[in-house]
Amino acid sequence: MTHGLAYLRVSGKAQIEGDGFPRQRETIARYAKAHGIEVIDEYRDDVSGTTDLDARAGLGDLMARIRANGVRVVLVERADRLARDLMVSEVLLAEFRRLEVTVIAADSGTDLTAGDDDPTRVLIRQVLGAVAQFEKSCLTAKLRAARVRKRQREGRCEGRRPFGTRPGEAEILALMKTLRRKPKNRDRLSYDAIAARLNELNRPTRTGARWRGPTVWGILRRASGVG
């Protein structure tokens, strides 16, 4: 029986928490069983397929394993699990070919490392890579358009939510405004004094750190233009 290694990759929290890894593992296992391949180990990355290669720890460990023990078959669920970017994919496949390793897309059975002397196989491999890159570009465009629509509708759709929008913060923000309001015949409290008062009252910051004057100033400025 031929020994092989599995490489799995997901590119976001939703895929990590969803069926990304189990689905890939199942597809690879089904192909391996049908073709007499024993998967002896699995390597995973949870990064984008366009991420620099030196940032993909799982792929690096896979390459090290190949150089160490002579396994010459790598299974991926499909072409874009190796890399979505066509250039990145070709660089990786060139390295696998140099190591005399066969990389197979389990969903189609395509040998992604087909030699450059086989024009038909090279074309199939490059088409698969180009399709994956095109799909990624379309998805990116759709997400960008969705963010624009949400920003137009709600005024905000990404980035850190301002203080006062999370549970329990509205009360603290209201207290800040009250403390900053100028009393009759007295000077208003400074931002440092407000921060000290919040600390005395054990009102928590978002991060759990102690309140500081500049932090209070920034929150009040964003919330109501005070300051």
C-alpha positions in Angstrom: 0.0 0.0 0.0 1.2 3.5 -0.9 1.8 5.9 2.0 0.7 9.5 1.7 0.3 12.7 3.7 -2.8 14.9 3.8 -2.7 18.7 3.7 -5.7 20.7 4.8 -6.2 24.4 4.8 -9.0 26.8 5.8 -8.8 30.6 5.5 -11.1 32.1 8.1 -12.7 31.6 11.6 -16.0 30.5 10.0 -14.3 27.7 8.2 -12.3 26.7 11.2 -15.4 26.5 13.4 -17.5 25.0 10.5 -17.0 21.9 8.4 -13.9 23.0 6.6 -11.4 20.6 8.1 -13.9 17.6 8.5 -15.1 18.0 4.9 -11.6 18.1 3.5 -10.6 15.1 5.6 -13.5 13.1 4.4 -12.9 13.8 0.7 -9.2 12.9 1.1 -10.0 9.7 3.1 -12.5 8.6 0.4 -10.0 9.0 -2.4 -7.2 7.3 -0.4 -9.4 4.3 0.3 -10.4 4.0 -3.3 -6.8 4.1 -4.6 -5.0 2.1 -2.0 -3.3 5.0 -0.2 -2.7 5.0 3.5 -2.7 8.5 5.0 -0.1 8.3 7.7 -0.2 11.9 8.8 -2.1 15.2 8.4 -0.9 18.8 8.2 -3.1 21.8 8.5 -3.0 25.6 8.2 -5.7 28.1 9.0 -4.4 30.9 6.8 -5.3 32.5 3.5 -4.1 30.7 0.4 -2.3 33.9 -0.6 -0.3 34.1 2.7 3.5 34.1 2.3 4.8 30.6 2.3 7.0 31.1 5.3 4.0 32.0 7.4 2.3 28.6 6.8 3.6 26.4 9.6 1.6 23.3 8.6 2.9 23.4 5.0 6.5 23.9 6.3 6.1 20.9 8.6 4.8 18.9 5.7 7.8 19.8 3.5 10.2 18.8 6.4 8.4 15.5 6.8 8.7 14.7 3.1 12.5 15.5 3.1 12.9 13.3 6.2 11.0 10.1 5.5 10.6 9.8 1.8 6.8 9.9 1.5 6.1 10.9 -2.1 2.3 11.4 -2.2 0.4 14.4 -0.8 -3.4 14.6 -0.9 -5.4 17.8 -0.9 -9.2 18.1 -1.1 -8.9 20.3 -4.2 -6.5 22.5 -6.0 -7.3 25.7 -4.1 -6.5 24.1 -0.7 -2.9 24.1 -1.7 -3.1 27.8 -2.7 -5.7 30.1 -4.2 -3.2 32.4 -5.8 -2.0 30.9 -9.1 1.5 32.2 -8.7 1.8 30.8 -5.1 0.4 27.5 -6.4 2.9 27.2 -9.2 5.8 27.9 -6.8 4.6 25.2 -4.5 4.0 22.7 -7.2 7.5 23.3 -8.7 9.0 22.6 -5.3 7.0 19.4 -4.9 8.1 18.3 -8.4 11.7 19.0 -7.4 11.2 16.7 -4.4 9.6 14.1 -6.8 6.3 14.3 -4.8 2.9 13.8 -6.5 0.2 16.1 -5.2 -3.3 14.9 -6.0 -6.6 16.8 -5.8 -8.9 14.2 -4.1 -12.1 15.7 -5.4 -11.2 15.2 -9.1 -8.2 12.8 -8.9 -6.1 15.4 -10.8 -2.3 15.1 -10.5 -1.5 18.7 -9.8 2.2 18.0 -10.2 1.9 16.6 -13.7 5.2 17.1 -15.5 5.7 20.2 -17.7 6.1 17.8 -20.7 2.4 16.9 -20.6 0.7 20.0 -22.0 -2.9 18.7 -21.3 -2.2 18.0 -17.6 -0.4 21.4 -17.2 -3.4 23.1 -18.8 -5.8 21.3 -16.5 -3.7 22.2 -13.4 -3.4 25.9 -14.4 -7.1 26.1 -15.2 -8.0 24.7 -11.8 -5.6 27.3 -10.2 -7.0 30.1 -12.3 -10.6 29.2 -11.4 -9.8 29.2 -7.7 -8.2 32.6 -8.0 -11.1 33.9 -10.0 -13.6 32.6 -7.3 -11.6 34.3 -4.6 -11.6 37.6 -6.5 -15.4 37.3 -7.0 -15.9 36.6 -3.3 -13.7 39.5 -2.2 -15.7 41.8 -4.5 -19.0 40.6 -3.1 -17.8 41.1 0.5 -16.5 44.5 -0.3 -19.8 45.5 -1.9 -21.7 44.1 1.1 -19.6 46.2 3.4 -20.3 49.3 1.3 -24.0 48.7 1.4 -24.0 48.1 5.1 -21.9 51.3 5.7 -24.3 53.3 3.7 -27.3 51.8 5.5 -25.9 51.9 9.1 -23.0 54.3 8.9 -20.6 51.7 10.3 -19.8 48.1 9.5 -16.3 47.2 10.5 -13.5 48.1 12.9 -13.7 48.4 16.6 -17.1 49.3 18.0 -17.0 52.6 20.0 -17.2 52.5 23.8 -20.8 52.5 24.9 -22.1 50.0 22.3 -21.3 46.9 24.2 -23.3 45.5 27.2 -22.8 47.5 30.4 -20.8 50.3 28.7 -23.8 52.7 28.1 -24.1 53.2 31.9 -20.4 54.1 32.2 -20.5 56.4 29.3 -23.5 58.2 30.8 -21.6 58.5 34.1 -18.6 60.0 32.2 -20.8 62.6 30.6 -22.4 63.5 34.0 -19.0 63.9 35.6 -17.8 66.0 32.8 -20.8 68.3 32.9 -19.9 71.7 34.4 -21.5 72.3 37.8 -22.9 75.8 38.6 -20.2 78.1 40.1 -17.6 75.4 39.9 -15.0 74.2 37.4 -15.8 71.0 35.5 -13.8 67.9 36.4 -10.7 67.3 34.3 -10.4 64.0 32.3 -7.8 62.8 34.7 -10.2 63.5 37.6 -13.0 61.6 35.8 -10.7 58.7 35.2 -9.7 58.6 38.9 -13.4 58.7 39.9 -14.2 55.8 37.6 -11.4 53.8 39.1 -12.6 54.6 42.6 -16.1 53.3 41.7 -14.6 50.2 40.1 -16.2 50.9 36.7 -14.3 48.6 34.3 -12.6 49.6 31.1 -13.1 47.4 28.1 -9.7 45.8 28.5 -9.7 45.7 32.3 -6.9 48.3 32.6 -7.3 51.3 34.8 -8.9 54.4 33.4 -6.7 57.2 32.2 -7.5 60.8 31.3 -6.6 60.5 27.6 -8.9 57.4 27.3 -11.8 59.3 28.8 -11.1 62.3 26.5 -11.2 60.1 23.4 -14.4 58.3 24.4 -16.3 61.5 25.2 -15.0 63.2 22.1 -16.2 60.3 19.9 -19.5 60.1 21.7 -20.6 63.7 21.9 -17.9 66.0 20.7 -17.0 67.1 24.3 -13.5 68.3 24.8 
